[in-house]
Amino acid sequence: MYKHILVAVGPGFSESALDTAISRALECNARLTALHVVDQVPWWAVVTADCNRAQTLAVIDDHARAVTRHSARLIERAGIDGTVRSIELPPNASLGETIAKASMALGADLIVLGGEADTGWRHGGQRLRDAVCARTKCDVLIASPAGIHADAAHMM
């Protein structure tokens, strides 16, 4: 039985992770923290040489607020004990390392990542789920991408 669940929510709103974490929190009567890690220097801003840094930061901040508002609404609708946190990705830290450290600082005993996290994209040579699992002592649950079960049912 879990007491505190941390769910990583990202720029794509991480619907499958958030839905799975909310369901698990309801089952276990656990507290839920949705964590959004904001990268102030995303890859797409770095590769765009003519990008305006102030405008880019404003877009990043606006999107971070949208992600946290969306997550907070879903947690509130579910009627569970939960909160949403948004933190900046520290310099020279990986996303997986940051999520794992946050889970330890918050006392989480389960981390939920979206199935979208396993897209094959690797930062620093490691998939997000591998980086989180290597740096945490708590359980890690990978949520199925939204709609995967519906797609499988249509194929039969």
N, C-alpha and C positions, 0 to 999 in steps of 0.2 A: 504494500500500500504506500503510495507516494503522499508526501505532505506539501511539497513545494515543487511546482513544475515551471521550468523556464522554456519558453518557446522563442526561437529566433524568427523574427519577421523581417523581411527584406523589401527591396524596392518593388518587387512584383507582388507585394501584399501577402505572400506566403499563405494563401487560402487553405491549402491542405494541412500545413503544419498547425495553423491556428485552430482550424476545425478539430483536428485530432487532439490537440492540447486541451481544448475546451471540453471535449468529450471525456478525456481521461481525468481532468480535474473534477468534472461532475461525478464520475464513477467513484473516485477516491475521496471526494470532499476535500480536495487539495487547493491550496492557494496557487494562483497562476501569475507569472510575470512574463509579459511579452517584451522582448528586447529587440530594439532596432539599433544596429550599429551603423553609424553614418560615416562614410568615407569622404572626407573633405577634398580628397584629390583622386577622384575616380579615373579609371583608365581612359575613358572617353574624353575627359577634359585634358589629360596629358597629351594624347595623340592629336588633339585639335590645336594646332599652333596659333590660330587666330582667335582663340577663345578669350572672352572678357572674364577675368577671374571673379570680379564682383558679381556679375550677372550669373556666373556658374554657381557660386556659393549661394546666391539667393534661390536659384532653382533647386539646388540640393536641399536647402533648409525647408523650402516649401513642400518638397516631396516627403521629407522626413516627418513634417507635421501631418501630412495627409496619411501616411502609414500609421502613425501613432493614434490619430483620431479614429481611423477605421478599426484598428485593433481594439481600442478602448470601447467603441460602440458594440463590437461583437462580444466582448467580455461582459459588458454591462447587460446586454440582452440575455445572455446565458444565466445571469443572476449568480455568478460565482464571485468569490473573494479574489480579486485580481487587480493588477496594475500594469501600466505600460511605461517602459523606460526607453529613452533614446540617448545613446552615448556616442562620442566620436571615436573612430578607429585611431588608436594611438600610433604615432610615427613608428615605423619599422616593426609593427606588430601585424600578425595575420588575423584575418577575420575569425578563423577557428580558435586561435589562441585567445582572442578577446572574448569570444562567447564562453569558452571554458573558464577563463578567469572570472567573468561575471557570475557564472553559475556557482562557483565556489564562494565568492564574496556574498552572494545572496542566500547561500545555504540550500540551493536546489538539489533535489535528489533524482530528478529526471530532466533531461534536455530533449526537446522535440525539434527536429529539423525537417524541413519540407523535402519531399521527394525531388522537388525541383533543384535541390542542392546537389544532386548527383547527375549533373548534366554532362560530366566529363571535363568541364572547364577546371583547370588547375591553376592555383595561385601559389607560386613558390614550390611547384612540383607535387603538391598534395591536394586531394579533394577536400572540400570543406568538412564532410563527415569524418574523414580520416584524421584531419587536424584536430577536430573537437574530441574525438574518441581517444586520441593519443595524449591529450592534456587534461582529461577529467577523470574523476573517480566514480562519478555517478552514471546511471544508466542513460543511454542515448537511444531515442526512438526516431526512426526515419518514417515520416508519413508518406503514404502513397500520394502521387500527384492527383489533384482534383480531377474527377471524371474518369480515372483509369478503370474503375470497376464498371461504370456505365458503358465505356467503350468495349470492354471485354464481353459484356452481356449482349451488345448489339452484334458481335461477331459470331455468336452461337446461333 
